[in-house]
Amino acid sequence: MGVEQKLVNYVSSVTYNDLPAEVTLATKKSIVDTLGVSIAGSGAPIVREIATLVKQWGGKPESTIFFYDAMVPAHQAVLVNSAMGRALDLDEYHMTLGVHPIPTMMSVALATAELCGGVTGREFITAVVTGSEITCRMRLVPDYCSGVSGWASALHELFGAAATAGKLIGLSSEEMTNALGLAYSQAAGNTQCVQDSGGGSAIALQQGFSARAGLLSAILAQKGMAGARNFLEGKAGLYPVYYRGIPYDINRLLNGLGEAYEILNLAAKLYPSCGYTSAAVGNVIEIMHQNNLSNEDIDRVVLRVNQRMYNNACHPPEVKYRPKNPGDAIFSLPYTVGSAIFRGDVFLEDFTPEAIKDAGRLSQVDKVEIVLDQDIEQEASRLNLPLYLHVAEIKTRNGKSFSQKMLYAKGSPQKPMTLEDCAEKARRCSRFGVKEFPENKVSQLVEMITDLEQLEDVRSLVRFLR
């Protein structure tokens, strides 16, 4: 039996009762977090544009575009909804693999539930977990992530999306193999849009593309369409073709599958910026609060960082210190830390076209000094913590100095957010949506998700999202 068939067998056979309680709780937190982020993401310019376009296309009213009072063909709904969850870069991510599975799996699962009807909360949770695990484990196979390969997480998420949709549709083992093979025919997603200034919003679209491709693959397989069978390790399979020259170990895909859950390694974000900025932002805010410092007290902030943090969030300096657009700001360590100095917090209001040009804020950004530190680099490499590990030192105008090393950001698996933390974040997000979403409605939504396994039909959850 090949690795593809073993993978399909797992996807087809896993049930809610197989999931440990900690996995179920983690999934509920992820859903609350992602729905909160989606409320805010519904107001993002890229989402407004793609939602308007999809509504203009029209078609059979199968699934809901969240918060837009519209139903469209299911595969088009997930294009918008998945991009919505990723648009502000405030969603959960795997802290070592860099994948963002939940916006895609949740969107696909809800759209499929509307399409099929009668999907229970238990089936919904199981499908989200299964798709997320497939996504993470497919990314786990190669030795290097997007910084080396150039492939973005969307490359793997569409396989998870196909598994999520196929599980809820009720595909047979043969049909599931075809669904994943058809997903391979559409596999795409790269990081060039992040490297090119102004292209960051395309990452959110790639999230939508993977959701649409995955759901479409499952539907086509249900209709009898065939896909590649050896889609992973065939001569022209995913890993030989897409990771040419990059070492990989296919055994990582299956080792511990169903026993060790990667969904437990997802990190939630307190701040709407790339993962490489989150620990430093939290560190500076913590030092300021502990020592009752305002921006007027601060002369300089020195950040000692590792190589990958520098490459992803500090270079080139002319863009990182003076972002040309909100997308640049999201991926800038100097800008995000400068914003933290500016007002002692960082949230969505700090990433508007007006905010990134504010002279008062930029004067605080100029206080941030980045130092590529070889000791930090060695420690980050040894502990495998390139995403977070750094030292922040705040020097005040009156000659005082406060320094703190941070290994993990709040929201990481080592410092997890609670369900209530995720609910509070959702309440903060509710002010930024395409339309009013009252906080009491957020509380009702959280209450429903808390008891998600009791739902007889997940469509009752979707009614809150219209």
N, C-alpha and C positions, 0 to 999 in steps of 0.2 A: 504494500500500500504506500503510495507516494505521499509527500508532505501535504500536497493540496487536498487529497482525500481525507487525511487525518484532520486537517483544519475544518473541512466541511462537516465531518462527523461531529466535531465538537459543537460547531455553530448550531447544527440541527438538533442535537440531543440535550443541550443545557436547559435547565428549568429554573424557575424562581427558587424552588426548594434547595437547589444546589448552591445558592449564593449565601455566603456568611453574612451575619447580621451587620458587621462593620462595613461590608461592601454595599448593602442596601442603604444604610445611613449615609455613607459617602455619596451615593448616587442621588439621594434626595437633596443633600446639600448642593451638589453640582447643578441639579435642576433648578433649585431656588435661585442660586447664584446666576445661572445663565438666563433665566427668565427676567430677572432684575436687570441684567446687562442688556437684554434684548429690548426692554422698555425704553431705555435710554438710546440704544442703537437705532430704534425706529426713527429717531429724529436726525440721524446722521445724513449729510447731503448725499452720499453715495447710495444709501438705502432709499431715501426719498426718490431718487432718480430711477433706480431699478424697479422699485415698487410701482411707480407711475407707468413705466414702460410695460411691465408685465400686465398691469390692469388694462392698458391699451390693447395688448395682444388678445386679451379675453380668452375664451374657450370654456370648456365644460367646468362648472363650479364644483370642484372635488374637495379642495382643501383651503384652509384659511391663510391669508397673509396677515400675520400678527399685527394688531392695532390699526389696520387699515380698512376695516369693514368691507373686505373683499374676499371672494372665493374664486379660485382659478384652478386650472389643472394641477394636480398634486406635484408634479415634477417642477413646475414653475413656482409654486408656493415655497418649496424648500430652497430654491435659488435665492429668494428674498430673505426668508427667515434665517437661514444659516449665515448668510452675509450679515444680517442684522445682529446676530450674536457675537460676531467677530469685529464689527465695524469700528468699535472704539478701543480695541485691544485691552479690554477690561475683563475678558473671560478667562476661565481656567486653562491651564496648560500643564503639560508634563515637564517637570523641572529639569530632567536630564535628557529627555528625548525631543523636547520642543514642539510636540504635536498638541493640537487643540481639538480634541475629539467631541466634546459635549455639544457645542452649537450645531454641529452636523448631525450627530446621532439623535439628539432631542428633537430637532426640526423634522428629520426624516420619520422618526417614530410617531410624532403627533400627526403629521400629514398622512402617513399610512393608516393610522388609527381612524382618521376621518374617512379615508378611502374605503376601508374594509368594514368599519363598524364593529362594535362588540369587543374591542380590545380592552382587557382588564388592566388595572394598575400593576398587577404582578407581571403580566406579559410585557407591559410597557417598560418596567424597570429592567427586566431580563434582556430585552432587546437593546436598550441603551448600554447596559453593561457589556453585552456580547460585542456590539459594534465598537465600543471603546477599547476593549481588550484586543480585538483584531487590529485596530489602528495602531495602538501602542506597540504591540509585538511585531508588527510588520516593520515599523521604524526601528525596533530594537535589533533587528537582524544585521544591518550594516554597521561597521565600526564607527563611521563618522556621520554627523548630522548635516544640516543645511549649510553650515559655515564652510564645509569642505565640498560636499556633493553638489550644492546648488539647488537641490530639490526641496521644496517646501512641504509642510505637513499634509497639504491637500493631496499629495501623491498617494498617501496611505489611507487618508480618511475616506476616500470614495469606496475602498474595499469594506471598511467598517460600515459605511452607509448601505452598501448592497446587502451585507449580512443583517443589519438591523431591519431593513425593509423586508428582506426575504423571510426572516423569522416571523414577522407579524403577518405577512401574507400567507405563510404556511407552505413555503416551497419544499418540495421533496429534496432528497440528497442530490439527485441528478440535476434538478432545477437550480439548486443552490450553487452547484459547481459551475453551471452555465452563467448564473448571475455574476459570480466572481470573475469568471473568464471574460464576460462582457464588460465588467468594470475595468479590467486590465486594458481593454481596447480603448478606453477613454482616459487612462491614467495620465495626469499632468499636474503641474503646480511647481513654480520655481520662485527663487528669492531675488531675482534681478529687479523686480519692481520695488523692493525695499532698498536695494543698493542704489537705484536711480532716484535722485531727489524728486519728490512729488508723486512717486508711484505707489506709496504705501497703501492706498485704498484698494489697490488691485489684490492685495492679500485677502481682504474680506470677500471680494468677488470670487477668488479661488476657493474659498470656503464654500460659497454658494454653488460653484461649479461642481465640486466634489459631491455635495449633497444631491444635486440634480442628477448627476451621472450615476450615482449609486442607486437611487430610487428607480430611475429609468431602467437600469440593468436588471433589477429584480422584477420589474413589470414585464420586460421583454422576455426574461427567462420563463415567467409564468405562462406566457403566450407561446412557448415552444421554441424560442430563439436559442441557438447554441453559441457558446463562447469557447475560448481556449480552455483546455483541460489542465495543461501543465503551465499555468499562468505565472507561477513563481520561479520554477527551476528548469523549465524547458530551455532548449537552445536559444530561443528568443523570448524567454520568460523575463519577469520583472527584474530580478536581481542580476542575471548575466548581462542584461541590456542597459538598465538604468544605473547600475553601480559598477560599471566597467572600470576596472583598475582600483576599486575601493574594496578592501577586505570585508567579507561578511561571513556570518555563521548561521546557516539556516536552522540549526538546532535551537537557537534562541526563540524561534517562533513558537515552538511546542513545549519546550521544557517548562514544567510547572503550570502549564495552561489549565485553568480550572482550579488551581491550588493557590498560586501566588497572583494577586490581582494588581495590575498596573494602575487601575483607576484609583487605588489608594495612594498613588504617588503624584496625583494631580495637585497643583498649587493654585489657590485662589488669589486674586489680586485686590489689594486695597486701593491701588492707584492705577489710573487708566493709561499706562505706558508700558513699554516693552519690559520683559522679565528682567533684563540686565540692569534696569534702573530701580526696581522695587525695593531691594534691600537698602541701597544707599539713601533713597528718599526717606524710608522709614527710620533709618539710623539718624539722619540729620534732624528729622522732626523730633525724634525721641531725645536727642541731646538738647535741642532747643527747649523742649517742654521741661525736662528734668532740671535745667539750669535757668529757667525763666528768661530765656534770651529772645529778643526781637531782632528783626533785620537790621535795625539801627545799631544794635550792639555788635554785630558781626563785621569783622574786617575781611576775613578770608575763610574759605572752606577748602581744605585739601583732601582729595579723595585718592587713596592709593589702591590701584586696581590691578586685576590680572589681564592677561593678553586678550582673552576672548571678550571680556567686558569692554576693554578698550576698542577692539575692532568693531564690535556691534553697536556701541552706544556713544563713542567718543570721537570717532573719525569719520569724515574729515572735519576738523575743528571749525572751519568757516560755516559749515551747515549746522553743526551741533550747537554752536554758540549763537547763531542767528538763523533759526529755522525759517525756511521760506514758506512753509505751510504747516497746518496741524499735524500732518503725517510725519514730517521731519521732526517735530517737537516730541512726538510720542516715542521716537527712537533716539532721543538725545538725553544723555546723562547730565551734561551741564545745564540744559534747559529745565529738566524736571527737578533737579536739586535746587537750582536758582528759584524756581517757583515755590519750592518748600520753604526756602529762606524768606521769600517775599511775603507769604501769608501764613506760614506755620502749618500748612496742609496742602494737599494736591488732590484735585478732583476734576471733573469734566469741564468746569468753567475755566480751567487753566489751559485748555487746548482749543480755543476758538481762534478764528483769524484775527480778532481784535487783541486777544491776550498775548499772542506771540509777538506782537509789535509794540506792546506797551513799554514805554521807556523806563518807567519805574521798575518793572519786573526785570527787564534786560540788564539794568544796573546791578541787580542781585545775581543774575546769571554770570556776569563778569567777575564776581567774587569767587567763582568755582575754579579751582585749579586741579587738573588731572595729572596724576603721576603714575606711570607704568612701573610697578614695583616688582622686582624679580623675586623677592622673598614671598610676596603675596602670590605671585604666579606659581611658584613651586608648591606652596601650601594648597592653593586652589586645585592644582593638578593632582596632588597626592590625595586630597580628600574628595576629588571629583565634584567641586563646588564652584565652577567658573561662573555660574549664573549669579551668585550672591556674594561670595567672599570678597571682602574689601576692608579697608580702614578709613573712617571718616574723622577728620580733625577740624574742629572749629576754633579759629583764633579770633579773639574779640579786640575791640578798639582800645580797651584798657589793659591789654597785655596778657589776659588769661587765655588758657588753652584747654580744650576738652576733646579727648580722643576716645574712640570706641571701635573695636573690631566687630564685624557682624558676619556670621556664617549663614544664617537663615532669615528670610523675610517672614513677617507675619502672613499667614495664609499658606505657607509651605507645609508639606506633610509633617515636618518636625515642629512647626508652630501652627497647627491647624486652626482655621476659623470654625466656630460653632455654627449650628443651624441658625441661631438667633443673630450671629454676626452676619451671616449671609442675608438674612431677612432685613437687617438694618441697612446693609449695602443696597438692597433692592429698593428700600424706601428712599434712599438718597438718589438712586437712579431715576425714580418715578417722576422727578421734576424736569427731566430732560427729553421726554418722549415726544412723538409726533402729535400727540393729543394728551389731554389731562388724564392722569391715572392716579386716583386718590390713594393716599397711604392706607386707608382702611380696606381698600380693595387689594392692596398688596398683602395685608395681613390675612385676608380671606384666602388668597391664593396660597400663601405659605401654610395655612392650616390644612388646606386640601392636600398639598404635597406631603405634609407631615404624615398623613394617613393614606398615602397614595396606594398602598397595597390593598386597601379596602374598596377602591373604586371598581365598580362593575363595568363601566364604560368610560374610557379616557376622554371621550368627546365632551364630557362635562367640564373637564379642565380647559379645553380649548375655548369654551364659551367665555371664559374670563379674559381671553386674549384678542377679542374682536374690536 
